[in-house]
Amino acid sequence: MGFIMEFAENLILKLMEDPKERDRRFREHVYRVKDRCEKTKEMWSYPMRPYGFWTFERHNSQLAWDAQISQVPGRRDPYDDVLQHYSAPPK
């Protein structure tokens, strides 16, 4: 009878997974998920449009022909005033 119990015990132990191996696999899985989350968060910080997307002429064309928008203090080029000042004939 002892032989059967020893055989059953060895069979059960063989079928069970090693707790150290299980913990190692789980830890590796957690690290992979954490790395993937870090990559995702880094990608979220990037702009949706590439650098210079809004500087294309089709986006700035209205600024050139609409005087109401183009001469607003935040949009106006300060060098235009300097050029107008020096290119004007002296009085």
C-alpha positions, 0 to 999 in steps of 0.5 A: 500500500505504501508503494501506491501512496508513494507513486500517487504522491510523486505523480501529483508532485510531478504534475504540480508546477514549481512555485519558483518557476511560476513566480518567475514567469509571472514577474516577467509577465508583469515587467513586460506589461509595465514596459508596454504601458511605459511605451504607450504613455510615451506615445501619448505624450507625442503630438498627434500632428507632426512638427510643422503640420500647421505651418503649411501654406494651406493653413496660413493662407487665411492669415495672409489675406484676412487683414482682421486676423493678420494684424492682430497683436499676437499674429503680427510679425514685429519685423514688418513694423521695422521694415516699414519704418526704415523703408518709408521715405524720410519726412 
